[in-house]
Amino acid sequence: MTGLQIGIFAGILGAGVGVSSIVGYFRWRRWKQQIQVWQDFATTRGWSFMPTPGRFMYSAGTLKMEGSYAGRPLTLETEYRHQEKAYRIATIIRHELGDDFPREVVIRPEGLGDKFLKLFGVQDEQIGDAGLDAVLDLKNVTPQARAILLSAGMRRPLLNLALAFENFSIENGVLSAEVINEVPCTSVELYGLLTPVRELADAVQGTRGHTQWRSEGTGQEGTQS
């Protein structure tokens, strides 16, 4: 390799490192902004918040917020996953729905595989509502559970949940939902991400109580009555 070739190679390598450093720095700054937003969101609700720094300088870390809604534990956190030769960040919500939701029922979104099997007559459990049966994969639906899922207040929150999250599950009374490569950067985005979860939690409460979450613009927090 000639001196000229070495110089060109070094220049290209240096440019690549420089670009990577700049991209990493801006990601780090974005993460620092997210820390402040998540911290403020948690503080106003009396929740705990814990950021975990990245392994390297100027590398983004992960975030974790813990609290309660409708008297039940709620966790919102991010984690990195290695998928298809690349790292992706997932934002995950977990919320205990409590004893008012039938614990034997397992609910997941209807996938392409499920829709394909239906073409050959292989059906998952049905509850008799065309809209819900089209978007939900249901298991262990007892008559009592069916009555709860078909109640007037449950239908819309379940549909909204399926629309908001491509990946979610309700199992043993715990809702888990996630989005990939989407980390809320504003309080409005945080509130919007949690909206389908709080709507379902309110629906599960049913006649036992009503929980209100006011919009960010009112400056008022949820109350129970």
Protein Blocks (a to p, Z undefined) as FASTA:
>chain_A
ZZklmmmmmmmmmmmmmmmmmmmmmmmmmmmmmmmmmmmmmmmnopacdddddfbehiac
dddddddeehiacddddddddeehiacddddddddebjmbcfkbccddddfklmmmmmno
pacddehiaklmmmpccehiafklmmmmmpmklmmmmmmmmmmpmbdcdeehiacdddeh
iacfbfklmmmmmmmmmmmmmmmnmmnbccddddfklopacddZZ
